[in-house]
Amino acid sequence: MSYNLYLFVLLMAATCCSLSMTYLSWKRRNLPIAISYGLGMLVSSFYSFGYAFEIISTTLEHIRFWLHIEYVGIVFGPVLWFIMVLQYTGHEAWVRTRTVVLLLVVAVLTLAIQYTNEWHHLFYKSMTINHSEGFPLVTLNKGPLYSVHVIFSYLLFVIGMGLMIQMFRAAAPHMKKQIALMIVGSWGPFGFTLVYLSGVFYMPIDLSPFGFVFSGVFYLWGIYQFNLLRLAPLALQKVFESMQDAVIVFDLENSLISYNRSAARVIGGLNNKSIGCSASQVFSRHPLLMDKMLQEPSSASKVQLSDPEDDRFYNVQLTFVSNNNNRPVGKMLLLTDVTDTVRVEEKLLENARQLSELNTFKDRMFSVVAHDIRDPIAVLVNLMELLEEELQSGGEDHEEIVNEMAQQVQNTFALVEGLLDWFRSQTGGMISEPVVRDLAQIVQANLRMLLVRSGSKRIRMISEIRQDTFVYVDQAMLNLILRNLLSNAIKFTDYGGSVTLRAERMEHTMIISVSDTGEGMSAEQAESLLQDDYPVSLTGTAGERGIGLGLSLCREFVRLNGGELWFDSILAEGSTFYFSVPVLPQTTSVLSGSSMERGIRA
């Protein structure tokens, strides 16, 4: 059997190889790159199939017929290969309908010119039979349009190879093998044809179809080793780069292999020079991530990355990267930004805390209303009944009953007023409007208001605060603070005792104290008063009752004015309550309250 028959068998094998590649591409036809690659393999089978029958043909007419079959692959092959390269290298934007149509029109015109060569001889000047190899071979004398066809085909090849080489240089290390297979496989048909056309080596037959066998081997290897047709590598790289989550890939020795654009934004100092660096170097400023790298892959954990410019929270997950045999070949660290979620959770928790406090306050208010408001109203009802009975009997002096009723009405009014003030402070209705005031004048005004209550228990009210002692406070709040502290002092001071007010300046703060000679508090009572926001009201030395909110109001109003409240107490010796209020530096000189108020009202 002459060797042209061996060549026939090899070319048919190349045809089968191309058709098998076409079948594999058809199975993955949902991918655009698989369509262009499959069509390229299909038209290449025309080339190898037609050339197989050309070398066993015996007449010029038969050879010319099979040459027409070959040219289906010769003219369409470079075009389809170029489209595939554009898709493979991520230049899908170039694959527009206008571009594809233009390339196909050139291929169709070339095929039409080749088919009509007998009319114009512009593609081949002449075709003759040569029997020098022991079997008929055609000798072609190329025309000018043949040279145009070759230049066009290799122009596409040069551009396509340039794109793949550029892609190879920019690709991550684990992607380079896949791209290298595509580059080497693409050289098959173009390389063999280039050697044949150049005439550097004497080749009696065109070995270009065997280049498809060469390419088929590399493409098959790439498909089964790297699954080339599943996803183009640059497309995968673009997806990798466009991910919002930060992805960082390490090998099993914790050396950096790859990262995406989001990771570079999250991890400061991460750049191309970091490739190959150890995890300890990459995460030198993020010890929490380094601790995560040293752990076994597990469920996600939340970490906070401290950044002076942007303090954010990330969900961190470490997983193994496995090969086709499910053997770990690396580690992947995935960081998902959950800052907005954390902020919402914090806000919900804060709202839940405030709601819980409001519920506690509401429950306390119900208790206060039920316990403290009921009693004075019940007394008023009893007094009214008693007054009615006395009036019916006639002639008696009712002055004592009327005075008692007036006192009860005043107490009830003060109780309701205190409750309203407290509600306003708890709902954000109280706003401090500080002005400069003479503390001595405000103290004297409040002492006069409490003169009846202190006189009934023969308690001496002493103010050691000098005139022209100025403070920068909200006057209404200061009045309430003083009234509550003085009322408590009177309430817990025995008959014949004393209450003393003092003021001491310390830099820009005035420390005001209210001291009494009352019964004082035990350590347990003082601890309860410090810890409980709503302390239980105690009974005074003359049986006075309260609502338990006076000290809470004082503490809140002192805070709104930028000060603090504290106290000292000794059982059976008395108590001293202190609170601080601001003093402006310019108030060291003697100024009237009204003129200063006009000058620096808040």
C-alpha positions as CSV (number, residue, x, y, z in Angstrom):
1,M,0.0,0.0,0.0
2,S,1.5,3.4,-1.1
3,Y,2.0,6.0,1.6
4,N,-0.7,8.2,0.2
5,L,-3.1,5.6,1.6
6,Y,-1.5,5.9,5.1
7,L,-1.9,9.7,4.8
8,F,-5.5,9.1,3.9
9,V,-6.0,7.1,7.1
10,L,-4.3,9.8,9.2
11,L,-6.3,12.6,7.7
12,M,-9.5,10.7,8.4
13,A,-8.4,10.3,12.0
14,A,-7.8,14.1,12.1
15,T,-11.4,14.5,10.7
16,C,-12.7,12.2,13.5
17,C,-10.8,14.2,16.1
18,S,-12.3,17.5,14.8
19,L,-15.8,16.0,14.8
20,S,-15.3,14.7,18.4
21,M,-14.3,18.3,19.4
22,T,-17.4,19.5,17.6
23,Y,-19.6,17.1,19.6
24,L,-18.0,18.2,22.9
25,S,-18.7,21.8,22.0
26,W,-22.3,21.0,21.1
27,K,-22.8,19.5,24.6
28,R,-21.7,22.9,26.0
29,R,-23.5,25.1,23.5
30,N,-24.9,27.3,26.2
31,L,-21.5,29.1,26.2
32,P,-20.7,31.5,23.3
33,I,-17.1,30.4,23.2
34,A,-18.2,26.7,22.8
35,I,-20.2,27.7,19.8
36,S,-17.4,29.5,17.9
37,Y,-14.9,26.8,18.9
38,G,-17.3,24.0,17.8
39,L,-17.9,25.6,14.4
40,G,-14.2,26.1,14.0
41,M,-13.6,22.4,14.6
42,L,-16.5,21.5,12.2
43,V,-15.1,23.5,9.3
44,S,-11.6,22.1,10.0
45,S,-13.1,18.6,9.4
46,F,-14.0,19.8,5.9
47,Y,-10.4,20.6,5.3
48,S,-8.9,17.3,6.5
49,F,-11.7,15.3,5.0
50,G,-11.4,16.9,1.6
51,Y,-7.6,16.7,1.6
52,A,-7.8,13.0,2.5
53,F,-9.7,12.3,-0.7
54,E,-7.6,14.7,-2.7
55,I,-4.4,12.7,-2.2
56,I,-6.1,9.5,-3.3
57,S,-7.8,11.1,-6.4
58,T,-6.4,10.2,-9.8
59,T,-7.8,13.0,-12.1
60,L,-7.5,16.8,-12.0
61,E,-11.3,17.0,-12.1
62,H,-11.6,14.9,-8.9
63,I,-8.8,16.9,-7.2
64,R,-10.5,20.2,-8.1
65,F,-13.8,18.9,-6.5
66,W,-12.2,17.9,-3.3
67,L,-10.3,21.2,-3.2
68,H,-13.6,23.0,-3.2
69,I,-14.6,20.9,-0.1
70,E,-11.3,21.7,1.6
71,Y,-11.7,25.5,1.2
72,V,-14.8,25.5,3.3
73,G,-12.4,24.9,6.2
74,I,-9.6,26.9,4.8
75,V,-11.5,30.2,4.5
76,F,-13.9,29.9,7.5
77,G,-11.3,28.3,9.9
78,P,-9.3,31.5,10.6
79,V,-12.4,33.6,11.0
80,L,-14.0,31.3,13.6
81,W,-10.7,30.8,15.4
82,F,-10.3,34.6,15.7
83,I,-13.9,35.0,17.1
84,M,-13.2,32.2,19.6
85,V,-10.0,34.0,20.8
86,L,-11.9,37.2,21.3
87,Q,-14.4,35.4,23.5
88,Y,-11.7,33.5,25.3
89,T,-9.5,36.5,26.1
90,G,-12.5,38.6,27.4
91,H,-13.0,40.8,24.4
92,E,-16.6,39.8,23.8
93,A,-17.4,43.5,23.2
94,W,-15.6,43.2,19.9
95,V,-17.8,40.3,18.8
96,R,-20.6,42.4,17.4
97,T,-23.0,41.5,14.7
98,R,-21.4,44.0,12.3
99,T,-17.8,42.6,13.0
100,V,-18.9,39.0,12.6
101,V,-20.8,39.7,9.4
102,L,-17.9,41.5,7.9
103,L,-15.5,38.7,8.6
104,L,-17.9,36.1,7.3
105,V,-18.5,38.2,4.1
106,V,-14.7,38.2,3.5
107,A,-14.7,34.4,3.9
108,V,-17.7,33.9,1.6
109,L,-16.1,36.1,-1.1
110,T,-12.9,34.2,-0.8
111,L,-14.8,30.9,-1.2
112,A,-16.7,32.2,-4.2
113,I,-13.5,33.4,-5.9
114,Q,-11.9,30.0,-5.4
115,Y,-15.0,28.2,-6.8
116,T,-15.0,30.5,-9.9
117,N,-11.3,30.4,-10.4
118,E,-11.7,28.6,-13.8
119,W,-13.4,31.8,-15.1
120,H,-10.8,34.4,-14.0
121,H,-7.7,32.5,-12.7
122,L,-7.1,35.2,-10.1
123,F,-6.8,32.7,-7.3
124,Y,-4.8,30.0,-9.1
125,K,-3.1,30.9,-12.3
126,S,-2.9,27.2,-13.3
127,M,-3.4,23.7,-11.9
128,T,-1.4,20.7,-13.1
129,I,-0.9,17.0,-12.1
130,N,2.4,15.9,-10.7
131,H,3.3,12.1,-10.5
132,S,6.8,12.6,-9.0
133,E,5.8,11.0,-5.6
134,G,4.3,7.9,-7.2
135,F,0.7,9.1,-7.0
136,P,-1.1,12.1,-8.5
137,L,-0.5,15.4,-6.7
138,V,-1.7,18.8,-7.9
139,T,0.8,21.6,-8.5
140,L,-0.8,25.1,-8.0
141,N,0.5,28.3,-9.4
142,K,-0.9,30.9,-7.0
143,G,-2.6,34.1,-8.2
144,P,-2.8,37.6,-6.6
145,L,-6.1,36.9,-4.7
146,Y,-4.5,33.8,-3.1
147,S,-1.8,36.1,-1.5
148,V,-4.6,38.4,-0.3
149,H,-6.3,35.4,1.3
150,V,-3.1,34.3,3.1
151,I,-2.3,37.8,4.3
152,F,-5.8,38.2,5.7
153,S,-5.7,34.8,7.5
154,Y,-2.4,35.4,9.1
155,L,-3.3,38.9,10.1
156,L,-6.1,37.4,12.1
157,F,-3.7,34.9,13.6
158,V,-1.2,37.5,14.6
159,I,-3.8,39.6,16.3
160,G,-5.3,36.6,18.1
161,M,-1.9,35.4,19.3
162,G,-1.1,38.9,20.6
163,L,-4.2,38.9,22.7
164,M,-3.5,35.5,24.2
165,I,0.1,36.3,24.9
166,Q,-1.0,39.5,26.6
167,M,-3.5,37.5,28.6
168,F,-0.9,34.9,29.5
169,R,1.4,37.6,30.9
170,A,-1.3,39.2,33.1
171,A,-2.9,35.9,34.3
172,A,-2.5,34.4,37.8
173,P,0.0,31.5,38.0
174,H,-2.7,28.8,38.3
175,M,-4.2,30.1,35.0
176,K,-1.0,30.1,32.9
177,K,-1.0,26.4,32.0
178,Q,-4.5,26.6,30.6
179,I,-3.7,29.6,28.4
180,A,-0.4,28.0,27.3
181,L,-2.3,25.0,26.0
182,M,-4.5,27.3,24.0
183,I,-1.5,29.1,22.5
184,V,0.4,25.9,21.6
185,G,-2.8,24.3,20.2
186,S,-3.5,27.3,18.0
187,W,-0.1,27.1,16.4
188,G,-0.9,23.7,14.9
189,P,-2.7,24.4,11.6
190,F,-1.2,27.9,11.2
191,G,2.3,26.7,11.9
192,F,2.2,23.8,9.5
193,T,0.7,26.0,6.8
194,L,3.4,28.6,7.4
195,V,6.2,26.1,7.0
196,Y,4.6,24.7,3.8
197,L,4.1,28.1,2.2
198,S,7.5,29.5,3.1
199,G,9.3,26.7,1.2
200,V,12.0,26.5,3.9
201,F,11.7,22.7,3.9
202,Y,10.8,20.7,0.8
203,M,7.3,19.3,1.4
204,P,5.7,17.5,-1.5
205,I,2.3,17.5,0.2
206,D,0.5,20.1,2.4
207,L,0.7,19.0,6.0
208,S,-1.6,21.7,7.3
209,P,-4.5,19.3,7.9
210,F,-2.3,17.3,10.2
211,G,-1.9,20.5,12.3
212,F,-5.5,20.0,13.3
213,V,-4.5,16.6,14.8
214,F,-1.7,18.4,16.7
215,S,-4.2,21.1,17.9
216,G,-6.8,18.4,18.7
217,V,-4.4,16.7,21.1
218,F,-3.7,19.9,23.0
219,Y,-7.3,21.0,23.0
220,L,-8.5,17.6,24.3
221,W,-5.9,17.7,27.0
222,G,-7.0,21.1,28.0
223,I,-10.7,20.2,28.0
224,Y,-10.2,17.2,30.3
225,Q,-7.4,18.7,32.4
226,F,-8.7,22.3,32.8
227,N,-12.2,22.1,31.4
228,L,-11.5,24.8,28.8
229,L,-15.0,24.9,27.4
230,R,-16.7,25.3,30.8
231,L,-15.6,28.9,31.4
232,A,-13.0,31.0,29.6
233,P,-10.2,31.9,32.0
234,L,-10.3,35.6,31.4
235,A,-14.1,35.6,31.8
236,L,-13.5,33.8,35.1
237,Q,-10.9,36.4,36.0
238,K,-13.3,39.2,35.2
239,V,-15.9,37.6,37.4
240,F,-13.3,37.2,40.1
241,E,-12.3,40.8,39.8
242,S,-15.9,42.2,39.8
243,M,-16.9,40.3,42.9
244,Q,-18.0,42.6,45.8
245,D,-16.7,40.2,48.3
246,A,-13.0,40.2,49.0
247,V,-11.3,36.9,47.9
248,I,-7.7,36.0,48.8
249,V,-6.2,32.7,47.7
250,F,-3.2,31.1,49.4
251,D,-1.4,27.8,48.9
252,L,-1.1,25.2,51.6
253,E,2.1,26.9,52.9
254,N,0.1,30.1,53.4
255,S,1.8,32.0,50.6
256,L,-0.3,34.4,48.6
257,I,-1.4,33.2,45.2
258,S,-4.1,35.6,44.0
259,Y,-6.6,38.2,45.2
260,N,-9.3,40.3,43.6
261,R,-9.9,44.1,43.4
262,S,-12.2,44.1,46.5
263,A,-9.5,42.4,48.6
264,A,-7.0,45.2,47.6
265,R,-9.5,47.8,48.9
266,V,-10.1,45.9,52.2
267,I,-6.5,44.9,53.0
268,G,-4.2,47.9,53.0
269,G,-0.9,47.4,51.2
270,L,-2.0,44.5,49.1
271,N,-0.6,44.7,45.5
272,N,1.2,42.7,42.8
273,K,4.4,42.7,44.8
274,S,2.5,40.8,47.6
275,I,2.2,37.7,45.4
276,G,4.3,35.0,47.0
277,C,4.4,36.7,50.4
278,S,3.4,34.8,53.5
279,A,0.1,35.3,55.2
280,S,1.8,36.8,58.2
281,Q,3.2,39.6,56.0
282,V,-0.1,40.2,54.1
283,F,-2.1,40.4,57.4
284,S,0.6,42.2,59.5
285,R,-1.9,44.9,60.3
286,H,-4.9,42.5,60.7
287,P,-4.0,39.9,63.4
288,L,-7.6,38.7,63.6
289,L,-7.4,37.5,59.9
290,M,-4.0,35.9,60.6
291,D,-5.6,34.0,63.5
292,K,-8.3,32.9,61.1
293,M,-5.7,31.6,58.6
294,L,-4.1,29.5,61.3
295,Q,-7.3,27.8,62.1
296,E,-8.9,24.9,60.4
297,P,-11.6,25.8,57.8
298,S,-14.9,26.2,59.6
299,S,-18.1,28.2,59.7
300,A,-18.0,31.9,59.1
301,S,-17.0,34.3,61.9
302,K,-17.5,38.1,62.2
303,V,-14.5,40.3,62.7
304,Q,-14.0,44.1,62.8
305,L,-11.1,45.5,60.8
306,S,-9.8,48.6,62.5
307,D,-9.1,51.3,59.9
308,P,-8.6,54.9,60.8
309,E,-10.6,56.0,57.8
310,D,-13.3,53.3,57.7
311,D,-14.2,51.0,60.6
312,R,-16.1,48.2,59.0
313,F,-17.3,44.7,59.9
314,Y,-16.7,41.6,57.7
315,N,-18.0,38.0,57.7
316,V,-14.8,35.9,57.3
317,Q,-14.9,32.3,55.9
318,L,-11.9,30.1,55.3
319,T,-12.3,27.2,52.9
320,F,-10.0,24.7,51.1
321,V,-9.5,24.9,47.3
322,S,-9.5,21.4,45.9
323,N,-8.4,19.8,42.6
324,N,-10.3,17.4,40.5
325,N,-9.5,14.6,42.9
326,N,-10.9,16.6,45.8
327,R,-7.4,17.0,47.3
328,P,-6.7,20.4,48.9
329,V,-4.3,22.5,46.9
330,G,-4.8,25.8,48.6
331,K,-6.9,28.0,50.9
332,M,-9.4,30.7,50.1
333,L,-10.3,33.5,52.5
334,L,-13.7,35.2,51.7
335,L,-14.5,38.5,53.4
336,T,-18.1,39.7,53.1
337,D,-18.9,43.3,54.1
338,V,-21.7,43.1,56.7
339,T,-21.3,46.6,58.2
340,D,-24.8,47.7,57.2
341,T,-26.3,44.6,58.8
342,V,-24.3,45.1,62.0
343,R,-25.3,48.8,62.2
344,V,-29.0,47.8,61.7
345,E,-28.6,45.1,64.4
346,E,-27.0,47.6,66.8
347,K,-29.8,50.1,66.1
348,L,-32.4,47.4,66.8
349,L,-30.7,46.4,70.0
350,E,-30.5,50.0,71.1
351,N,-34.2,50.4,70.2
352,A,-35.0,47.2,72.2
353,R,-33.0,48.6,75.1
354,Q,-34.9,51.9,75.1
355,L,-38.2,50.1,74.8
356,S,-37.3,47.9,77.8
357,E,-36.4,51.1,79.8
358,L,-39.6,52.7,78.7
359,N,-41.6,49.6,79.8
360,T,-39.7,49.7,83.2
361,F,-40.5,53.3,83.5
362,K,-44.1,52.8,82.6
363,D,-44.5,50.0,85.2
364,R,-42.8,52.2,87.8
365,M,-45.2,55.1,86.9
366,F,-48.2,52.9,87.3
367,S,-46.9,51.9,90.7
368,V,-46.3,55.5,91.7
369,V,-49.7,56.6,90.5
370,A,-51.4,53.7,92.3
371,H,-49.5,54.2,95.5
372,D,-48.7,57.9,95.9
373,I,-51.5,59.8,94.1
374,R,-54.3,57.7,95.6
375,D,-53.4,58.6,99.2
376,P,-53.5,62.5,99.0
377,I,-56.7,62.3,96.9
378,A,-58.3,59.9,99.4
379,V,-57.3,62.4,102.2
380,L,-59.0,65.2,100.3
381,V,-62.2,63.1,99.9
382,N,-62.2,62.4,103.7
383,L,-61.6,66.1,104.5
384,M,-64.5,67.0,102.2
385,E,-66.8,64.6,104.0
386,L,-65.7,65.9,107.3
387,L,-66.2,69.5,106.2
388,E,-69.7,68.6,105.0
389,E,-70.6,67.0,108.4
390,E,-69.2,70.1,110.3
391,L,-71.2,72.4,108.1
392,Q,-74.3,70.5,108.7
393,S,-73.8,70.7,112.5
394,G,-73.1,74.5,112.1
395,G,-71.3,77.0,114.3
396,E,-67.9,75.4,114.5
397,D,-64.6,76.8,113.4
398,H,-63.5,75.0,110.2
399,E,-60.2,76.8,109.8
400,E,-58.1,73.8,110.7
401,I,-59.9,71.6,108.1
402,V,-59.6,74.2,105.4
403,N,-55.9,74.7,106.0
404,E,-55.3,71.0,105.9
405,M,-57.2,70.7,102.6
406,A,-55.2,73.6,101.2
407,Q,-52.0,71.8,102.2
408,Q,-53.2,68.6,100.6
409,V,-54.1,70.4,97.4
410,Q,-50.7,72.0,97.3
411,N,-49.0,68.7,97.9
412,T,-51.1,67.0,95.2
413,F,-50.3,69.9,92.7
414,A,-46.6,69.5,93.5
415,L,-46.8,65.8,93.0
416,V,-48.5,66.1,89.6
417,E,-46.0,68.8,88.5
418,G,-43.1,66.6,89.5
419,L,-44.5,63.7,87.4
420,L,-45.0,66.0,84.4
421,D,-41.5,67.3,84.6
422,W,-40.2,63.7,84.8
423,F,-42.2,62.6,81.9
424,R,-40.9,65.5,79.8
425,S,-37.3,64.7,80.7
426,Q,-37.7,61.0,79.8
427,T,-39.3,61.7,76.4
428,G,-36.7,64.3,75.3
429,G,-39.0,67.2,75.9
430,M,-36.6,69.0,78.3
431,I,-33.9,71.1,76.6
432,S,-31.4,73.0,78.6
433,E,-31.2,76.8,77.8
434,P,-28.4,78.0,80.1
435,V,-28.0,81.7,81.1
436,V,-25.8,83.4,83.6
437,R,-27.6,83.9,86.9
438,D,-26.7,85.0,90.4
439,L,-26.8,81.8,92.5
440,A,-27.4,83.5,95.8
441,Q,-30.6,85.2,94.5
442,I,-32.0,81.9,93.1
443,V,-31.3,80.1,96.4
444,Q,-33.0,82.9,98.5
445,A,-36.1,82.7,96.2
446,N,-36.4,78.9,96.7
447,L,-35.8,79.2,100.5
448,R,-38.8,81.6,100.7
449,M,-41.0,79.2,98.8
450,L,-40.2,76.5,101.4
451,L,-40.5,78.8,104.4
452,V,-43.9,77.4,105.5
453,R,-42.7,73.7,105.4
454,S,-39.4,74.4,107.2
455,G,-41.2,76.7,109.8
456,S,-43.7,73.9,110.6
457,K,-40.8,71.8,111.8
458,R,-38.8,74.7,113.2
459,I,-35.9,74.0,110.8
460,R,-33.3,76.7,110.3
461,M,-32.5,77.3,106.6
462,I,-29.0,78.8,106.3
463,S,-27.4,80.0,103.0
464,E,-23.6,80.6,103.1
465,I,-23.5,81.5,99.4
466,R,-22.2,85.0,98.8
467,Q,-23.9,87.5,96.6
468,D,-22.6,87.9,93.0
469,T,-21.8,84.1,92.8
470,F,-22.7,83.5,89.1
471,V,-23.4,80.2,87.4
472,Y,-24.2,79.3,83.8
473,V,-27.4,77.1,84.0
474,D,-31.0,76.7,82.9
475,Q,-32.8,78.6,85.6
476,A,-36.0,76.5,85.6
477,M,-33.9,73.3,86.0
478,L,-31.8,74.8,88.7
479,N,-34.9,75.8,90.6
480,L,-36.3,72.3,90.4
481,I,-33.0,70.8,91.6
482,L,-32.8,73.1,94.6
483,R,-36.5,72.6,95.5
484,N,-36.1,68.8,95.4
485,L,-32.9,68.8,97.4
486,L,-34.2,71.3,100.0
487,S,-37.5,69.4,100.2
488,N,-35.7,66.1,100.9
489,A,-33.5,67.8,103.5
490,I,-36.6,69.2,105.3
491,K,-38.4,65.9,104.9
492,F,-35.6,63.9,106.7
493,T,-34.5,66.5,109.3
494,D,-36.0,66.3,112.8
495,Y,-37.8,69.2,114.5
496,G,-35.3,72.0,115.5
497,G,-32.7,70.9,113.0
498,S,-30.9,72.9,110.3
499,V,-30.3,72.8,106.5
500,T,-27.2,74.6,105.1
501,L,-26.3,75.6,101.5
502,R,-22.8,76.3,100.4
503,A,-21.0,76.9,97.0
504,E,-17.4,76.5,96.1
505,R,-15.8,77.4,92.8
506,M,-13.3,75.0,91.2
507,E,-11.9,76.3,87.8
508,H,-15.0,76.5,85.5
509,T,-17.3,74.6,87.8
510,M,-19.4,75.6,90.8
511,I,-19.9,72.9,93.4
512,I,-23.1,73.5,95.3
513,S,-24.0,71.5,98.5
514,V,-27.2,71.0,100.6
515,S,-26.4,69.6,104.1
516,D,-28.9,68.6,106.7
517,T,-28.7,67.4,110.3
518,G,-31.3,64.7,109.7
519,E,-31.3,61.0,110.3
520,G,-28.9,60.2,107.5
521,M,-28.7,56.8,105.6
522,S,-27.3,53.4,106.2
523,A,-24.9,51.9,103.8
524,E,-27.6,49.7,102.3
525,Q,-29.9,52.6,101.7
526,A,-27.1,54.7,100.1
527,E,-26.2,51.7,97.8
528,S,-29.9,51.4,96.8
529,L,-30.1,55.1,96.1
530,L,-27.0,54.9,93.8
531,Q,-28.1,51.9,91.8
532,D,-31.8,52.3,91.5
533,D,-32.9,54.8,88.8
534,Y,-36.4,54.9,90.5
535,P,-35.7,54.7,94.3
536,V,-38.5,53.9,96.6
537,S,-39.8,56.9,98.5
538,L,-39.2,56.8,102.2
539,T,-41.4,58.4,104.9
540,G,-40.1,61.6,106.4
541,T,-39.6,62.5,110.1
542,A,-43.1,64.0,110.3
543,G,-44.8,61.3,108.2
544,E,-44.2,63.1,104.8
545,R,-44.7,61.0,101.7
546,G,-43.1,61.5,98.2
547,I,-43.2,59.9,94.8
548,G,-39.6,58.6,94.7
549,L,-38.7,60.6,91.6
550,G,-37.2,63.8,93.2
551,L,-33.6,62.5,93.2
552,S,-34.0,61.0,89.7
553,L,-35.2,64.4,88.4
554,C,-32.3,66.2,90.0
555,R,-29.8,63.7,88.5
556,E,-31.3,64.1,85.0
557,F,-31.4,67.9,85.2
558,V,-27.9,68.2,86.5
559,R,-26.7,66.0,83.6
560,L,-28.6,68.1,81.1
561,N,-26.7,71.2,82.4
562,G,-23.3,69.4,82.1
563,G,-22.7,68.6,85.7
564,E,-22.8,65.6,88.1
565,L,-24.7,64.8,91.4
566,W,-23.4,62.8,94.4
567,F,-23.8,62.7,98.1
568,D,-22.3,61.8,101.5
569,S,-24.4,60.4,104.4
570,I,-23.7,59.3,108.0
571,L,-26.5,57.4,109.8
572,A,-28.0,59.6,112.6
573,E,-25.8,62.5,111.7
574,G,-27.2,63.8,108.4
575,S,-26.6,63.9,104.7
576,T,-24.9,66.2,102.2
577,F,-25.9,66.3,98.5
578,Y,-23.5,67.9,96.0
579,F,-24.0,68.9,92.4
580,S,-21.9,70.8,89.9
581,V,-22.9,73.4,87.4
582,P,-20.8,75.2,84.8
583,V,-19.3,78.7,85.3
584,L,-18.1,80.8,82.4
585,P,-14.6,82.3,82.8
586,Q,-15.9,85.8,82.1
587,T,-18.3,85.7,85.1
588,T,-15.5,86.4,87.6
589,S,-16.5,90.1,87.5
590,V,-19.6,91.3,89.2
591,L,-22.4,91.4,86.6
592,S,-26.1,91.7,86.9
593,G,-28.0,88.6,85.9
594,S,-30.2,90.4,83.4
595,S,-27.4,92.1,81.5
596,M,-25.4,88.9,81.3
597,E,-28.4,87.0,80.2
598,R,-28.9,89.4,77.3
599,G,-25.3,89.0,76.3
600,I,-24.7,85.3,76.3
601,R,-28.1,83.5,76.2
602,A,-27.6,80.0,74.8
